[in-house]
Amino acid sequence: MKRIVLKSALVSAVVALGLSIGTNYEQVKAESIESVKEVEKAKKEEKREKIKSPENVEKVEKVKKLKTVSNKGKNEDKQDGEKKYKKAMKIAEKYFKEKGIILSNNFDDRNYQQAIISLGAAIESFKGKDQEEILEFVGFMDLYENYADNERIAVLKESFDSGVIEEDELEELLSFTPADDIFTSESPELYNTDGMASVMAAAKNGYDNIKARDYARKWTSNTEILRNNKAYPYYSSVNKNCHSCWNDCTNFVSQAIYAGGMKFRGTTNWLSNSNWWYNNAKPSNTWGGAHNFYNHWKDRAAVVSSVSSLQVGDVVNADFKGDGHIDHTAIITKDDGKLSSNKHLTQHTDDYKEKTTLKNWYDKGYKVYGYEMDKASN
């Protein structure tokens, strides 16, 4: 009987100990989970504070809704545009068909929008009434595309206000920052002969405008053979070697100024406007996107106040409709005076070598942003 009692007591003690251990385990487990939650909460709060820093808040406040066609709304503007620009659509369709590109003729197709807007840089390919039709259609589409951009801006701003936006999304939001109201005037300033293009020497920052000019001249051609340097295959590869299937203007100019000695900035974050670089995996947005290029170089080189300050090797951006979104990039490869008509441009999409001048841009109502590359930070 004594053994049975002892055995029973031992069992009871073991059971009690087991319950105690189980209870402690569950308690420790619960406390650990709570601790992890607190750590995650603290990390989220830290991330939110970093994202919502005064500096970022100030930057985001500059991102505004882009100007659209009218106050009627997207659907009505689309219907009006499809009626009004029937002739321009046919002209554009024929133009691209000759290049082997079939357009969708869908106003809401981003590729179609970009194709039409790109004609603002190829306007000299059209003559007379056709040029007028295309120029007006480009202006319409430049504003119509902003409906989609404004929708994206609204989504990103909501995420920012909630403090849940990711870093790459924040960079995307900031990329919509409109161009400053500091642009290059066509009116010449008192001309300084020291800035003449005939001065053909490397600048103090290491930029050689003649090397940039020569590169641009070499790689501007209306043939499929010479258009793209094989050292920069990214855009060709993602477009399956269709040389006419993307807007190459900024990629081309970036190559030229890199050949002239402008150095890469950054190596990883391809969305950041602070970076400018190329690699075959994926270049920075500032390398191949006109508006992104502007966002980088307006700070790195600054926008000159007068066209007379620009010379060979300097770069210019164009905003076709003045909506604050940069549409095109070109490089000056010939300069024979202080006026806009003396600044001869070389570009891609369309591929022109000194076929047009800055005067053509001003005459079409484009807003121009020019950079003295020899004075850029390098």
N, C-alpha and C positions, 0 to 999 in steps of 0.2 A: 504493500500500500504506500509505503514511504517513497519507493522508487517512482511510482505512478504520479504522486503529488509533485515530486521534484521535476519529473519529465514534463508534467503539465505546466509547471511554473516556468520552466526553461522555454517551452514553446511560446508561452504568453509573452515572455521577455523578448524573444526573437521577433515575434509578430509586431510587438510594440516598437522595437527598434526599426524594423522594416518600414512601418508606417511613418515613423519619425524621419527616417532617411528619405522616403518617398516625398513626404511633405516638404522637407528642406530642399530636395532636388527641384520640385515644382516651383518652390518659392524663388530659388536661385535662378531657374530658367526664366521665370516671369520677370524677375529683376533685370536679367541680362537682356531680354527682349525690350524691356522698357528703356534700358540704357542705350541700346542700339538705336531705338526710335529717337531718343533725345539727341544722340550724336548726329543722326540723319537730319533731324530738325535744325540743329545748330549749323550744319553744313549748308542746308537750303537757305537759311537766314543769312549766312555769310555770303553765299553766292548771290542772293537777292540784293544785299547791300552793295556788293561789288558791281553788279549790273546796273543798279539804280544810283550809281555814284553821281555826284553833281556834274562831273564832266560829261558822262553819258547822257544825263537828262538834258543838258544844254545842247548836245549834239542832236539828240532825237527831236528836240523842239524845232530844229531847223528843217526837219523833214515834213514837208507839207503835201497836201494833195496836189497832183499835177493838173495843169489846165487841160480841159477837155473841149470838144468841138463846140458845144453849146450847153444851155441849161435844160434842154429838152430831155436828156437822158440817152443812154447807150442805144436802146432799141430804135428809137425814132431817128437818131443821128445815123444809124446804120441804114435804115430804109431810105432816108434822104440821100445818103452818100451813094447807095447802089443805083439810084435813079440819076443823080447829077453827074456821076463820073463813069457812065457807061462807055463813053468814047475813050476816056483815059485808060480804063481797064483793058480795052481791046488793044490800045497802043502798047501798054505794058506787057500784055500777054504775048504779042508778036515779038517784042524786043527780047524777052526772056526765052521764048521758044527758039529763036535763032541762036541762043547760047546753050540750047539743049536742056533748058529748065522749064518744066510744066508747072504753072501756077494753079493754086486751088481756087482762086477768085473768091475765097471765103474771108470776109473782113475780120473774123474772129480767130483766124489761123495766124499764130505768131510768126510763122515763116513767111506767110503772105505779107503781113504787116512790115516785116523787116525788108523784104524784097522791094516793096513799093517805096519805103523810106530811103533805101539805098540809091534810088534813082535821083535823089537830090544831089548826089555826088557825081552823077553821070548825066547831068542835065544838058551838057554840051553835045550829047549824042542825039539830041532831038532838035528839030528846027521849027521855026515859025509857030503856027497854032498848036502843033503837037507839043512843043516845049511848054507853052502856056498851060495846056491841059494837064501835062504831067506835073508841072511845078505846083499847080493848085491841088492836084490829087495827093502829092507828097505832103503838102501842108495839112490836108485833111487827115491823112493816115497818121501823121506825126502826133496829132492831138487825139485821134481815136484810140490809138494803142494805150493811151494813158488810163482808159477805163479799167483795163486789166491790172495795170500797175497800181492804181489807187485801191483796188480790192485787196491786193497783196499788202500794200502799206497798212491798210486798216487792220488786217489780221496780225501783222507783226507788231504794230503799235499796241494792240490789245494784250499781246503776250508780254510786251515790255512793261506796260502799266501794271500787269499782274505779277511781274517779277519772275516769270517762268520761262522767259525767252532764253534760248541757247546762244552760245557765243557766235556760232556761224550765222544764226538768224539775226543777231544784232548787227553783224557786219553787213548782212544783206539789207537790213533796214537802212543803215547809214549810207549804203550805196545809192539810195534814192534821193539823197540830199541834192537839191537843185543847184545849178551853177550860180555862183555869186553874180551880183549885178556889177561886176568889175570886168569889163571886156575891152577889146582892142579897137580903138576908134580909127576910122579911115582917114581922119584929118591928120596930116603930117605935123610933127613937132619941128622945132628948129633943128635942122639936120646936122648931125655930127659925122664928119667924114671918117673919124676913127672907127665908126661902126660899119663902114662900107664893106660889101662882100669881097672886094678886091683884096682885103687883108686876109690872106690865106695861111694862117698859122694856128697851131693848137693853142687853145685858151688855157688860162691858169688852172682851170678845174680839170684839165686833161682832155677836154672835148675837141676833136678835130672835125670842123664843119665840112672840110673837103672830103674826108673819108666817108662821112655820112652822106654827102651829096653823091659821091661816086657809087656808093653801094645802092642808093635809091635809083640812080640812073640805070645801073646794071640790071637790077631786078624788077624794072618796070617794062613790061612787054605785053602786047596783045596776043602773044602766042601762048599756047598751053605748055610749051616746053620750058620757057625761061621764067614763068611767073613765080614759082615757089622754090626757094633755096632748100635743098634736101637736108640741110643742117637744122631746119625747123619743121619737122614733119607732122607736128601735132594736129593742126587744123586740116591738113590734107588727109591724114589717117582717119580722123573721126568723120570726115565727109566722103570717105571711100574714094579718094583721089579725084573727086569732082571739083575742079579748080574754080568753078563759078558758083558753087553751092553755099558759099558763106561770104560774109562781109569781111574782107581782108585788110581794110584800110589801116586799122590801128596796129595789127600784127606786123604789117609791112613797115610802118614808121618806127615801131619799137626796134625792129631789126636794124634799121638804118642808123638810129641814134646809138644803139649798142655798138655797131661797127665804128661809130665815131668816137667811142670811148666812154659813154655813160655806163656807170656800173650798176649791177643788180642791187636791189634792196630786199632783204628778207630771203627766206628759203622754204618756208612751210605753209603759212596761212595764205592761201590763194585768194581769199575773199577780202583781205585787208587792203584798204586804200594806201596804207603806208608802205606796202611792199610792191616791188616791180621786178619780175624775173621770168625767165623761160626755162622749162625743162620738157622733155618729151612725154612725161606722164600727164602733166597738166600745168600750163603756165598760170601765172597770177591773172586775175581779171583785169588788172591795170595794164597788162601786156597786150591784150587783144580786144578789150572793150572800150569804145570811144569815151563814154561818160566816166568810166572807172579811170581811164588814162588821165582825163581832165582832173579828177579828184586827187590823183597823185601829183601831177606836175604843176598844178596851180600853187601847191605849197612848196614843192621842191625847186621850181624855177620862177614862179610868180608870173602873172599875166601882165604883159606890157600894155601901156596906156595908148600907144600910137603905133600904127603900121610902119612908120618910118624907122622904128627901132629894130625891125626884123631884117634878117639877112640870110644868106645861104646857110643851110643846116638847121635853121630854126623851124619849129613845129607850130602848126595852127590847128585848132579845133573849130568846128562849125555847129551851131544850133540852128537848124533849118527854120523853125517856127517860133523861136523865142519862148519856148515853154520851160526852159531851165534844164532840159535834157539834151546832152551833147550827142550829135548824130554822126559826126565824121571827123577824120584826122588826115592831115596831109603834111608834106615837108616842102620847104622852099629850096629849090635847087638852082635857081637863077635869079639874080637880083641886079637890075640895071638902073636903079634910082630909088627915090624916097617915096613914091606914090604906090598905091595898092596895085596899079596896073603894071608896076615894075617887079612885083613879087610873083615869080612864076612857080607853079606848084607841080609836084610829082606825087602820084598817089596810086593806090589800088582800089578796085571796086568803084567805078570802072578804072581800068589801068591807063593812066595818062602820064606822059612825060613832058612837062612844061607846055601842055596844050591849053592850059587855063591859068588865070591869075587870080589874086585875091580880089581884084575889082569885080570879077564875075560873081564872086560870093556876095559882096556888098550890094551889087546891082540886083541880086535875087532876093535881097532882104534878110540874108543870113546874119546871125550874130556871130562875131569872130573872137576867138581867144588865142592869142599868140604868146609864145614863150621864147626867151633868149636862152638857148641851151648852153651857151658858153658862160652863162652866169648862174647856172643851176648848181645846187648842192651835189657834190659828187665824192 
